[in-house]
């Protein structure tokens, strides 16, 4: 399915979100360093855990609200809220206020994600969803290429200016979504406007999510995802600190008398940009390639690739060794980049897609909540043992995926909802 054949909502989102993500990734990977220097590693790790715990609530609220009030409304609200919070962060000189603003950015971002994913499922046939999700994933990772490289240049001197630009882009995206997009949520869910007191809304929300979480197979998917996420969540947590501490003035390229040396934040920016470059180039092709194989094997092997790469990260301080580890890491990432969202959309009823995507995305939100614990863990047991623990978690994830698909094989006629076939 070519981009020119997409629904207009998706075209607007693709280019608007690309601009926002490029600016966002110019400073986001360096925030761990920023907060660690401001508060210390231990306190920074605790605060990051707290901010992500805050996002868990927002994620569930966002999915429920996307089904009840519409995808468009929640995306506009989220983009506007992020814009205001970025503006506050840009204007303050207090790390504490900056952290609070960042926590609310995470809150509004968690509201945005379920609605945006559900909108794709609303307007794209099941056959084409993996490819469309892969294109959006590629767009994000183009930003991961461009953003960190620019951030490595401008972060230290123009931090507030970067935040201000991101604020303007988020507010611009909110206005664009409000004016030129249309609602895509099924009428059956939108017409259910909830009456009564505010706690009726909460009771209804937890009741609906309770139905989802009673599915043992879905819970295995969640548990495996949370464990796997402990590896790739370290891209902007453990990796920047590790690379900053171990890579000092190393030669990356050399031609005759000319040498290009890197170290610290610059080295991290290059490693992260390498990940984004690989994702930007190969996401769609790898997604098509992986669609030829059993989902079980793809999910399991992806976690194994994470385990191998994370071990390599902990065993090398050489910039080219880190790039090799990132190559393996990225392959594991790309294997499931488009398949996971397609898998979720296939098992979710149309009128509950927002909630299913929100519930499924908790594997990332919960992962983000736990992941910052690696920062104080490096103080207690050191970098190498921390990477070893992360590798074991990835291997455990692989085992859970295998178990999940074993259950699916037994319950297949009952598991996939008939009302998602299109």
VOLO-553764 format. One record per residue (C-alpha): z, y, x; residue in one letter. Coordinates in steps of 0.1 Angstrom, whole numbers, plus 2048, in hexadecimal, padded with zeros to 3 digits. Layout:
ZYXA/...
This chain:
800800800X/7F4820810X/80A840810X/7EF8537FDX/7F383A7E0X/81983F7DEX/82B84F7C1X/82E8757C7X/8548717C8X/85285B7E7X/8398717F8X/8508907F5X/86E87C800X/85C86D81EX/85388E82EX/8728A1823X/88A88782FX/876884850X/87C8A9858X/8A18A684FX/8A6887864X/896895883X/8AE8B3883X/8CB89C87BX/8C5884898X/8C48A28B0X/8E98A48AFX/8F788589CX/8F686C8B9X/90B8858CEX/92788A8B4X/93B86D8C1X/93C87E8E3X/94489F8D2X/9618918BFX/96E87B8DBX/96F89A8F2X/9808AF8D7X/99A8958CBX/99A8798E5X/98B8568E0X/9A88478CCX/9AB8648B3X/9858688B1X/9828438A8X/99C84588DX/98C86487EX/96A85587DX/97983686BX/98984E852X/96986184BX/955841845X/97183382EX/96B85381AX/94684A818X/94E827808X/9598397E8X/93B8507E9X/9238337EDX/9308217CEX/9318417BBX/90D8497C6X/8FF8287BAX/910829798X/90684E793X/8E284679DX/8E082D781X/8F2842767X/8E686576FX/8C585F781X/8B885C7A4X/8AB8807A7X/8CC89179CX/8E087E7B6X/8C78847D2X/8C68A97CBX/8EC8AB7CAX/8EF8987EAX/8D58AC7FEX/8E58CD7F2X/9088C17FBX/8FD8B681EX/8ED8D8823X/90D8EB81AX/9228D4831X/90A8D884EX/90C8FE84AX/9338FD84BX/9318E786AX/91990087AX/92E91E874X/95091087FX/95E90F8A2X/97A8F7898X/9748D28A0X/98C8C9883X/9788DC869X/9588CF879X/9658AB874X/96D8B284FX/94A8C084AX/93B8A185BX/95088B844X/94289C826X/91F899834X/925873836X/932875812X/913885804X/8FC86F819X/90C85180AX/90485F7E7X/8E08647F1X/8D88417FEX/8DC82B7DFX/8C78437CAX/8AB8467E3X/8A98207E8X/8AA81A7C2X/88E8337BDX/87781F7D4X/87F8007C0X/8788137A0X/85481E7A8X/8478037C0X/83E7DF7B7X/8527C37C6X/8347B87DAX/8327DA7ECX/8567E37F0X/85C7D4812X/8407E8821X/84B808810X/86F80481CX/8617FD83EX/84D81E83EX/86D831835X/88081E850X/864828869X/86784C85FX/88C84C866X/88683D888X/86B856891X/88886F88DX/89D8598A3X/88285C8BEX/87D8828BCX/8A188C8B3X/8B587E8D0X/89C88A8E9X/89D8AD8DCX/8C38AA8D8X/8C78A18FCX/8B78C2905X/8C68D98EAX/8E88C88E0X/8FE8D88FAX/8F28FC8F7X/8E68FE8D3X/8FD8E78BFX/9059008A4X/8E090A8A0X/8D68E589BX/8F08E2880X/8E390286FX/8BF8F6870X/8CA8D5861X/8DC8E8845X/8BC8FC83DX/8A78DC83CX/8C08CA825X/8C18E780DX/89B8E980EX/8998C4806X/8B18C87E8X/89B8E47DAX/87B8CF7E0X/8898B07CFX/8968C57B2X/8748D67ACX/8598BC7B4X/8688997AEX/86D88778DX/88886F780X/88084A785X/8A0839778X/89982175BX/8A1832739X/8B8815730X/8D182074BX/8CC846748X/8D3847723X/8F6838728X/90885972DX/92C85172EX/943861715X/969864715X/98186C730X/97986C755X/98B84B75CX/974839743X/95884175CX/96C831778X/975812764X/95180D75AX/94681177EX/95F7F878CX/9567E0770X/9317E1779X/9387DD79EX/94F7C0796X/9327AD787X/91F7B17A8X/93B7A87BFX/9427877ACX/9227797BAX/92D7647D8X/90A7657E7X/90978B7E5X/92B78C7F6X/91F776813X/90278E817X/91B7AB818X/932799831X/915790848X/9077B3846X/9297C384EX/92D7AD86DX/9097B3879X/90D7D9874X/9287D988EX/90D7D68A8X/8F37F089DX/90E809891X/91780D8B6X/8F68208BCX/9088408B5X/92C8358BDX/93181E8DBX/90F8218EBX/9118478F2X/934844902X/92A825916X/90A833924X/91B85592BX/93684393FX/92082A953X/8FE83A958X/8FF856973X/8E0865982X/8CB845982X/8A6845989X/89283E96AX/86F845978X/86284B99BX/83F8559A8X/83D85C9CDX/8548799D5X/85A8809B0X/87886F99EX/88687397CX/8AB86C97BX/8C186995CX/8E6867953X/8FF86D938X/8F387B917X/8CF87D924X/8CF85792CX/8DD850909X/8C38668F9X/8A785290BX/8B6830901X/8BA83B8DDX/89784A8DCX/88982A8EAX/8988178CCX/8898318B4X/86782F8C5X/8668098C2X/87080B89DX/857826895X/83A8128A5X/8437EE89AX/8577EF879X/83A7EA862X/8297CF877X/8497BC87EX/8527BE858X/8307AF84FX/83579586BX/85778A85FX/84C78883BX/839768845X/85A75684EX/87774983AX/890765833X/8AC74F83EX/89E74B861X/896770864X/8B977C85AX/8CA763871X/8B476A88FX/8B878F88AX/8DE78B88FX/8D97758ADX/8C37908BDX/8DF7A98B7X/8F87928C8X/8E278D8E7X/8DA7B28EBX/8FD7BE8E7X/9087A5902X/8EE7B3919X/8F97D7913X/91C7CE91FX/90F7BD93EX/8F97D994CX/8FD7FC958X/8D97FF963X/8C481694DX/8A77FD94DX/8BF7E1944X/8CB7F6927X/8A77FC91BX/8A17D691DX/8C07D0908X/8B47EA8EFX/8927D98ECX/8A37B88E1X/8BB7CC8CBX/89E7DE8BAX/88B7BD8B3X/8AA7B08A1X/8AB7D188DX/8867D0883X/8877AC878X/89A7B5858X/8917DA855X/87C7D6836X/8877B482AX/8AB7BD821X/8A37D8808X/8887C27F9X/8A17A67F6X/8BA7BC7E4X/8A07CA7CCX/8967A77C3X/8B879B7B9X/8C27BB7A6X/8BC7C2781X/8A77E177BX/8C37F4769X/8DC7ED785X/8C67F37A4X/8D98127AFX/8FA7FF7AEX/8EB7E07BFX/8DE7F67DBX/8FF8097DDX/9137E87DEX/8FB7D97F8X/8FD7F980DX/9227F4810X/91B7DC82CX/9117FB83FX/92B812832X/9477F9838X/9367F285AX/938817862X/95D817858X/9667FB870X/94D80388CX/96082189BX/97C8098A4X/9677FF8C2X/96F8218D2X/99581C8D6X/98D7F78DCX/97C8008FDX/99C811908X/9B07F1900X/9997D590DX/97D7E791FX/9577EA918X/94D7C7922X/9667B590BX/95D7CE8EFX/9397C58F1X/9427A08F2X/9567A38D2X/9387B48C1X/9217988CCX/93977E8BCX/93879289BX/91279289BX/91276C8A0X/92A768884X/91277D86FX/8F6764877X/90C74786AX/91475984AX/8EF760843X/8E773B848X/903732830X/8F774C817X/8D473E816X/8E171B813X/8F37267F3X/8D37377E7X/8BF7177EBX/8D87057D5X/8DA7207BAX/8B772F7BCX/8AD72B797X/8CD73E78DX/8CF7577A9X/8B076D7A6X/8B0783788X/89277E772X/8917A2767X/8877AF78AX/86679D78AX/84B7B7787X/
